Amino acid sequence: MSDWFFKQGGRDKISGLLGLDAKIDSTLSEAWSWIRNVWNAASTFFARFHLTGWKRLLNEFASEGLTLGAGGFVVMFALAIPAFNEFDEGRFLTGQFSVKFLDKDGTEIGKRGILHNDAVPLEEIPESVIKATLATEDRRFFEHYGIDVLGTIRALVENMRANDVVQGGSSLTQQLAKNLFLSSERSLDRKIKELFLSFLLESRFTKREILKMYLDRAYMGGGAFGVEAASQFYFGKSVREVTLAEAAVLGGLYKAPTKYAPHINLPASRARANEVLHNLVEAGFYTAAEVHEARLNPAKIVDSRSTDSPDWFLDYAFEEVQRIAQGMGQYVLTARTTIDLNVQKAADNAIVPFVRQRGRGLRLNSGALVAMETNGAVRAMVGGPDYGESQFNRAVHARRQPGSSFKVYVYATALEKGYKPTTIVRDASRSCGRWSPSNYGGRGGSGARMPLWSALARSLNTVAAELSFAVGRENVIDMTKRLGITGIRKTCSMALGDYGISPLEHTGGIATFANGGKSARPFAILELYNSRGELLYSRDRDEPEPAQIVKREVAEGVNWMMNKVVTEGTAKRAQLEFTNVSGKTGTSSGPKDVWFVGFTGRYVASVWLGNDDNRPMAHGNTGGQLAAPIWHDFMAVAHRSMNIPTIPGLEPHPVQIAEQQRIAALRATDPALAAQLSGEAEAAAKMSNKLPEAARDALRRVATDLRKAAGLPPPDSGKPADGKPPLPGGTAPGSGNRPGDRADAPFGVDRPAGANATGTRAF
């Protein structure tokens, strides 16, 4: 057998394997020897750098410093990322747009854009205004790089002496960063962002540019932004012409414009102006003799604008205008908006005094309210308790946990999947990972059986969570996306509203059910005109008809269940005596947020209360106890007519039935008044506006022929049919026209001769 093995070449194979083994061994041995030689050579080389004594100690300190510095750089970079994400030049470089805003009836309500804050170059702003600003807000502005360390230390010492906040340590750049990018919440996170944004502004812009932006964009009270707008508002003249006394008034407004605004509190304004004059002397900008005249002759105030400027709404509408007008090549615009100033006043009176008067006791400092019609037309908006203190619009941009008010979307999804309001469910739910739902007060489900509507009325967390598992959380997310709500994620507790949504989104989502299931995306702009009065955009003309995104029977079922929440559940304080109400309360854990979102047949509104820094409020605060009464008070004033449409899915309210009977009786005696009360006149005007131009021309020709046949003068002749002389400007008595009207002009912009009061042309 061995002969056979060797004959097959076995000897050669063994020799080859042995040779390979020897080669591997020798290679490894040589490599090890080389490594040892290199190590010894390196050790010999670096031995000459061996340090002892004080040199070694210094080296250790340097090494540790580099290590800590590298670690600190990583930490600083991590902290800077959120601040850099907040930096958006679009927020303050407002582009070329300048917009005049009108309310729904054509009354001017305010302006936004470049003309209200960039009109005066820095070189033309008086020295007294600049010095008053620097002496009061940041005397070392031209010496620091965004952060005034000495000023901050001085403010801390003074505050410790007074045991109160008597001085602010923020530099002018820090204030600009806060005004442009951040809210006014007092938190470490906000201060860190403010710090990095200040450095970023200092690196991107010169000191003169930063000073100009501050002077142009600081809120000065009364809806005025910047020293030029404030000078026009308070003194009726350009900032170029202000005196030292007037400059002192402007310099005192930055700290608290609503507190020191002269049209609100003149004594406080004059006391603050004296402080500014003292600061000018203390800073060495003026002598005591130079400011003496200004002390003896304080500034005279000329209040030339309405103090009830709907600033939150204007900011929101300006964002919408920029989106609509993008790419049109038109920059000086007039926008007719959806706002109703009477409804806006009711909103302001409902929420602002509540936060100011009761906020401290309830441990809350902020709130928001959004009101719209069931088609999404925003009628009122309150984005916070004090626009002068913070221009951050909580109604639009704050994303807060909706709590149990989110359950409406879960129940709506369940109805889409075949559930009925009367379907029997159990007060129990399965676990999801380590999480198990519990009802208000920390108790688990009782296991009791009840109809679906009762579970919503009692706001049972267990039932809502189980429904989300049963119908599929993906389907709940799909429902919210259809309703215009973004950012909801699939989590175990999503049915309880664990992800933030804005009050505006929430209101628009609920409005879809209020109108019977049609899309109700919020909007603020009805028409947009250029500087020549030409119509650039009309919502009726340019936007598609709202789609049916939820089946009507589903919307009706949701509305019926939400009505039970108000009549038999957690929202009894939202009931109105004159109409039906459907709605849902919401309270997040903490509690950190309380909500009520609800609707009548005419208005949909949401109320949110909480803290800007997300601190918990007083224990026991709920949406039913706090938000629902505010909603009730607002709605009680906002409804000026009892001719309120019926909520889909509900029976008409007795008051609405009586109102319809009254209108029917009026048709025989006063058809015009009956049409006004029923809204038919407004509907007719809308239909007239939507006629194609060819149809309008045809109707004009028919009307002209009929007038000729009747022996009447043409409508543009300026001769009234009754033979009476025309009014000055060629306006016939009772025509509703105004002198100097131009074609296709908006409310508040000149209209053509022959245009009636609603903006439609007379035929």
DATA-V733826 format. One line per field, one symbol per residue. burial: + if it has 9 or more other C-alpha atoms within 8 Angstrom, else -. A space follows every 50 residues. Layout:
burial: ???
This chain:
burial: ----++---+---------------------------------------- -----++---------------------++-+++---------+--++++ ++++-+++++++++-++--+----++-+++++++++++-++----+++-- ++++++-++---------+++++++++++-++++-----++++++++++- ++-------++++++++++++++++++++++++++++++--+-+++++++ ++++-+++++++--++-+++-++++++-+++-+-+++---+--++--+-- --+-----++-+++++++-+++--+-----+++++++++++-++-+++++ ++++++--++-++++++++++++++++++++++++-++++++++++-+++ +++++++++++++++-----+---+++++-------+++----++----+ ++++++++++++++++++--+-+-+++-+++-+++--+---+++++++++ ++++++++++++++++++++++++++++++--+++-+++---------++ +--+++++++++++++++++++++++-+++++++++++--++++++++++ ++++++++++++---+++--++++++++++++++--++---+++-+++++ -++-+++-++--++-++---+-+++++--+----+----------+--++ --++--++----+----+++-----+----++----+++++++++++--+ ++++++--++---
